């Protein structure tokens, strides 16, 4: 796993550690797949108990190259009458 400097900064700001990123790559659900500037990019979202994150990555020489990570805020819905 190769982590870009941008992704490391985002991980630090969002409280995401490398074990979260690895878990996401191994067990996360693919939620994004698109070509950006001729490069296929993927986005996965794992089912973690205490937080929700998305990892955006590409493949480089058979290894995952992490482009960015970010946390997703969970919305709390209120029931209306």
Residue, then its C-alpha position, 0 to 999 in steps of 0.5 A: x500500500x502506497x499512501x500519498x502525502x495528501x492522503x496522509x494529511x487527510x488521515x491525520x485531520x480525520x483521525x483515520x489510521x493505516x489499519x482503517x485504510x487496510x480494512x477498507x481495502x480488504x473488506x470495504x464495499x466498492x462505491x466509486x469507480x471512475x476514470x480521472x485523467x486516464x486513470x481508473x480510480x476506486x472508492x471503497x467504504x467499509x462498515x466500521x462500528x465507530x466511524x464511516x470513511x471512504x478511501x479513494x485509490x488507484x492501482x500502481x504496479x499491482x499495489x494500491x496507491x491511496x489518493x485520499x481518505x475522508x470521514x463521512x458524517x452520519x446524518x441523524x434523521x428525526x421522525x416528523x409527525 
